């Protein structure tokens, strides 16, 4: 059996900033958390600079780029303001996400089919600045094909619907959602896109999805920061790494 590629873990540190901002001031510092995450085995750090700056702030992004020794994945809306910040900061990667002010988190995938012009402009501008662009999309074949058509080298599949069904104990919906992820992943791989996945993952779901060999990166935040309250960030990340490695052993290379 051919070995599936290494599955990278991107740790999203947004919610360290959420806690800091609840009181103002500097503690806890998301950059310190990012450094600890790297020391604990994270392959990269993800941070979302939202338009309302509800968690990560501009200076966090500057410090993350300067201070962490691993790739920075900058999550952003495809707006001119965010594109300008990305081009100035030059993160390793940028993940384009849809953004609505009223949402609690990134609730759905980017509508690449419906917003083709805007997305294509962002992909081209960021790509020209040497930033590797990924599009955060639902596990939907049309969106995968549109991502390919606008020239994005990478997609990140939104795993939220699957994780919600698992959490609700709805096995039928969960099975259906997982099948959608599997098909979208295979389709993207066929088109030559690099595939990432994320949103709502915990130890069990990360272990399950790690068995899909086309996926090369998982981006995980909320669960890890929540677990850190009980066991510490280092322990939570190492346990997640173990779950991903166990799942990966079940992957048959495509
Ligand atoms: N990937 C993307 C593109 C996201 O927007 C988020 C949430 O900010 C995540 C991954 C991580 O999701 P969670 O915090 O639920 O693990």
Boltz pocket constraint, residues with backbone or C-beta under 6 A from the ligand:
constraints:
  - pocket:
      binder: B
      contacts: [[A, 12], [A, 14], [A, 48], [A, 75], [A, 95], [A, 97], [A, 105], [A, 106], [A, 136], [A, 156], [A, 197], [A, 198], [A, 199], [A, 200], [A, 201], [A, 219], [A, 220], [A, 221], [A, 222], [A, 223]]
      max_distance: 6.0
